[in-house]
Structure formats: C-alpha cells, structure tokens
Amino acid sequence: MNSLFRYSICTVLFLLCYNISIVSAQNYSCIKTDASYYFYDSTSQAILAARIDSVAVAGNETRYFGMKQIRQTDYGCFIPNGESWMGEYVSESSNGIFQFVVYPFSPPDSANVFTIKSKGSLGETWHFYNYHTINHYVEAKVTQISLANFWGISDSVKTISLQRKNALGQNVSDPINGQRILLSKNYGLIRLPKFDDFNYNLAFYDLCGKTNPVTGLTNQTFEEIFDFQPGDEFHISYDNSYYNILYWVETGSIIHRILERISGYNGDTLSYKIAQCKTTALSINVGQVTITNSSDTILVNYVKSYYPSFVLEPKEPHITRLWDGPFELNNNEMGLSTTNVLDIAGIPWKLTDAIWPLWSNDPQQCFSYTMMDDYDNSAYFYTGLGGPYHYHLGINTSSYRKLVYFKKGSVSWGTPLDCQTILHTSIPEDKKLFKILISPNPVVNSANITIPETMQLPVNVEFTSISGSAVLSIEIRNYNQVVDLSNLPAGIYLARFLYEDGSVSFEKFIRQ
C-alpha cells in the first residue's frame, strides 16, 4: 500500500498519503548530535545550550552525555563538571523511548526520570514522570501531529500534552497541567522543560537557534560583537571607583564614532579608527576635582585571544589558573536584552564571568564562594555594540560602564550625549581646591554638608544613584547645612554640586 501511494500519479492519493505519513511517521528523535541547540524561556529571558559531547552504546541502549555545567552538590560545594540541565545522561532504547535521567544532587541519590516516547501515536499515553514522595505521576499524551512553522521553515511536529494524576488516574491540580512538549521530526525537541529544575522552578524552553548550519539565535562570536561599521556611534557613561570610594572618584562620558574599519594585523585582531570625545572628572582628595576634556582620533584594537569565554556555550564552565595560586571558576551566560540591561528589544547580549568567583585548592572535589567586598566581575557584551559594559556595586566599591545611546545604521536608541557640552565641562581654577564635605560618611539618616565660606551661595546639589538616576535635588543656602537623607535606600550615591557659573564638582557617599 505504501508503494502504491508513493508512486501514484493521482493527486488525491498523493495528498492522502502525505497526511497519513504525518500521522504515522515513526522516525522522530528527541536528541540530535549534529549541532549545538539553543533554547529560550520568554519569562526569564534566559537561554540554555544543549550539546552532546559523547555517545555510548551498550546492546539496545544508546546513552547521550550533554555538555557539563557548574552544579551545586548536596554537601554545599560546587563542582565544574556537573550534569547538564537535560540530565546526567539521556538514554534511547531501540523502541524509540527516551529517558532523561537527572540526579537531584549527585549519585547515588535516587534519580528523577522523564520519559518521552518518540514513536508515540496520536492519542497514546504514558507516564512522563513519577513523583518520589507521593503516588502521583505526570501523564503524557500525544494530542496532535501536524505541520508547524518555526524559523520560517515547516516540519512535522508532535504535540505531547502533560497532566498530573493520582494513583487512581484522576486529574490533580498542578502548574504542569496543559503544558506541552513539542517534538519535531527533523529538529528533535523544540519545546521541553528544564529537567534539572522540574520540581523547584518549572520552566519550559523553546528552541530558538542551532549551529551547523547557523539558524536562529546562536552564541555570539567575537566577530559579531565587535562588528562596527563607519558611522556607528556609541555614547558611554562610566564610573571607575574600585575599592577607594572614600578617597577618589573618577566619572566621565565618552562618545565614539566609527570612522574606518581597518584590516587586522592578523586573524586575531580587529582594528578601527574612531573619533573620540571624552571628559573625565577625577577627585583624588575630598573636594579636589580635576576635569580633563579631549577630542581626538584614536586607533582601537580588539584582540580575539583576550576573550576566551566567547567560544564557550551558555553555562559552560571555564577554569583558569590565576598566577601560581588557586583556580577561578567562571560561569558564562547568554540571553536576550532586557529593560535592566539595555532598553531596546532584539539586541542579543552575552554575560561573561556571571557569578561570584569560586575558589578551590582541590578543584576536582569542591569549589566554594569567595566574596571580596561584594564585587561582581560580570561583563556584558552586545552583538554589534561591543563591550565590556558592567555595573558593579559593593559595600566599598562602585563601578559602571554603560551605554546611554547608540546609533547603528538606521537604528538608534537612548539619549545622545553632546560633544560640545562635554568639551566645555570645566571647573574654574578658583574652585578646584575648594573642599565641600559630606559628613559623616557613611551617612545614617542625615548628612552635614559643609561649604567653604569663600564660595558663593546658593549651591545646587543633585543626588544620583550609582546607576546615574536622579533621586534628590536640593539647594544649599548655608555654609553648614544639615540634609535629611533618611528616605534614600541604603547604597552608594553621588552628590553633584552645580555652581551658578555652570561648573560642577562631585562627592561620593554611602547611605547605610
């Protein structure tokens, strides 16, 4: 009968055969080994990577082992070679049954096993997951087999619907109910749960890209991140005040306009000629501010070998030796732009060094957190917008480098800086040594602002958060004035003093 359909010249029979083949096709596979696959959760805007690193065959069973990731063990340590988010391994039997085996912490704890019948027919049911502590299970049922469109292509897709049930087979209320797993005939699973968090933080991820060939959203490369073209502009606000918040402050603004893309010295370097407009306000001692302005053409080199984490997949562990001492373990993540990262949709970003450093004298056994002044070493890189950009805030540290505007081709975002305004930012010589004091520092509820009597009153003061958001504006009319700051949340703030002649000075303080 299949042969008759295959070779029939009758259009009606051909269409009938096509529809039957969609329903009865049995060559679906949950696991693909030909590429790295990327899955996206629209709620958290997180991206996970799935890559099969090795395959073992024993009799009628094939085991697939995915990319390792950083994993916390049940005894409070972190290990760099933990199981994938899809499980310690995925087994495939000859009858098309795939089982995703997840150990809650580490063997020999009892495993969570998730079962998918890739050859399941329309209407077929089975136990997708059995709960350990109660005689309940999640039933899987093939509810639809049809053509679906994704990435602009069509493929036959099985819809597997999930429902929690008790020992009597009765429906039980649960967030899992109504959730769907999607199995594509040629691309494997295109929607699935994050198996390692199934019982803690239920989330479903949708396929968003793959490599070989590159399709959809994939891991950003060095070449994509630093892909600048003549006419591109990047406006940056920055603050460099590492570990010396009470002693010096450096803040400023930079405008970069790409003039020319120059061929690299070799395959490891991208070079650009850039028009730079820059201002820097440097306070070395309390109340002593020096402002430096410049407008020049500079040559900037981006060296690929300086960014080894770019070749890593999201969540792929990276161990580097620091000097001759212990190891540092870095976690690498990738995701989509969000409002608290970059307020424009559709610009992918990569976050490197995304967790606190993990240190160990015996990296095969146990890493543990090392926290230094709450300092976060994370850095953001945007496709086509470069980097690193960062936002660090600690008890005694503060630092940020953030995009406030960009223009790339016909696309622009943010509020642009003005080069002429930057170049005319200055402090008159008679004000550079004036000491405006904020005490006590740190501030508890109120602060005493002391203005030298040689200065002209009033002086306007604008308080901003470390991210640059204005939080309070007051006018100082006395040379010694108490200001109520009790409504400010605990954190690090910058006081910007605005003089009548338009000049400025800066002071940083902590609100406890």
HELIX and SHEET records of a PDB file:
HELIX    1   1 ASN A    2  TYR A    7  1                                   6    
HELIX    2   2 THR A   11  SER A   24  1                                  14    
HELIX    3   3 PHE A  195  ASP A  197  5                                   3    
HELIX    4   4 PHE A  222  ILE A  225  1                                   4    
HELIX    5   5 LYS A  304  TYR A  306  5                                   3    
HELIX    6   6 PRO A  308  VAL A  311  5                                   4    
HELIX    7   7 CYS A  419  LEU A  423  1                                   5    
HELIX    8   8 GLU A  429  LYS A  431  5                                   3    
SHEET    1   A17 THR A 125  ASN A 130  0                                        
SHEET    2   A17 TYR A 137  PHE A 150 -1                                        
SHEET    3   A17 ILE A 153  LYS A 165 -1                                        
SHEET    4   A17 ARG A 180  SER A 184 -1                                        
SHEET    5   A17 GLY A 188  PRO A 193 -1                                        
SHEET    6   A17 PHE A 204  LYS A 210 -1                                        
SHEET    7   A17 TYR A  37  ASP A  41 -1                                        
SHEET    8   A17 ALA A  46  ALA A  50 -1                                        
SHEET    9   A17 GLU A 333  GLY A 335 -1                                        
SHEET   10   A17 TRP A 349  THR A 352 -1                                        
SHEET   11   A17 ALA A 379  TYR A 382 -1                                        
SHEET   12   A17 GLY A 386  LEU A 393 -1                                        
SHEET   13   A17 SER A 398  LYS A 408 -1                                        
SHEET   14   A17 GLU A 233  SER A 241 -1                                        
SHEET   15   A17 VAL A 249  ILE A 262 -1                                        
SHEET   16   A17 THR A 269  ASN A 285 -1                                        
SHEET   17   A17 GLN A 288  VAL A 303 -1                                        
SHEET    1   B14 THR A 125  ASN A 130  0                                        
SHEET    2   B14 TYR A 137  PHE A 150 -1                                        
SHEET    3   B14 ILE A 153  LYS A 165 -1                                        
SHEET    4   B14 ARG A 180  SER A 184 -1                                        
SHEET    5   B14 GLY A 188  PRO A 193 -1                                        
SHEET    6   B14 PHE A 204  LYS A 210 -1                                        
SHEET    7   B14 TYR A  37  ASP A  41 -1                                        
SHEET    8   B14 ALA A  46  ALA A  50 -1                                        
SHEET    9   B14 GLU A 333  GLY A 335 -1                                        
SHEET   10   B14 TRP A 349  THR A 352 -1                                        
SHEET   11   B14 ALA A 379  TYR A 382 -1                                        
SHEET   12   B14 GLY A 386  LEU A 393 -1                                        
SHEET   13   B14 SER A 398  LYS A 408 -1                                        
SHEET   14   B14 VAL A 411  GLY A 414 -1                                        
SHEET    1   C 5 ILE A  52  ALA A  58  0                                        
SHEET    2   C 5 GLU A  61  GLY A  66 -1                                        
SHEET    3   C 5 TYR A  89  SER A  93 -1                                        
SHEET    4   C 5 ILE A  97  VAL A 102 -1                                        
SHEET    5   C 5 ASN A 112  LYS A 117 -1                                        
SHEET    1   D 2 GLN A  69  GLN A  72  0                                        
SHEET    2   D 2 PHE A  78  GLY A  82 -1                                        
SHEET    1   E 7 THR A 125  ASN A 130  0                                        
SHEET    2   E 7 TYR A 137  PHE A 150 -1                                        
SHEET    3   E 7 ILE A 153  LYS A 165 -1                                        
SHEET    4   E 7 ARG A 180  SER A 184 -1                                        
SHEET    5   E 7 GLY A 188  PRO A 193 -1                                        
SHEET    6   E 7 PHE A 204  LYS A 210 -1                                        
SHEET    7   E 7 THR A 215  GLY A 216 -1                                        
SHEET    1   F 4 HIS A 318  ARG A 321  0                                        
SHEET    2   F 4 PHE A 327  ASN A 330 -1                                        
SHEET    3   F 4 LEU A 358  SER A 360 -1                                        
SHEET    4   F 4 SER A 368  TYR A 369 -1                                        
SHEET    1   G 3 LEU A 437  SER A 439  0                                        
SHEET    2   G 3 SER A 446  THR A 450 -1                                        
SHEET    3   G 3 ASN A 480  ASP A 484 -1                                        
SHEET    1   H 4 ALA A 470  ILE A 476  0                                        
SHEET    2   H 4 VAL A 459  SER A 465 -1                                        
SHEET    3   H 4 GLY A 491  LEU A 498 -1                                        
SHEET    4   H 4 VAL A 504  ARG A 511 -1                                        
END                                                                             
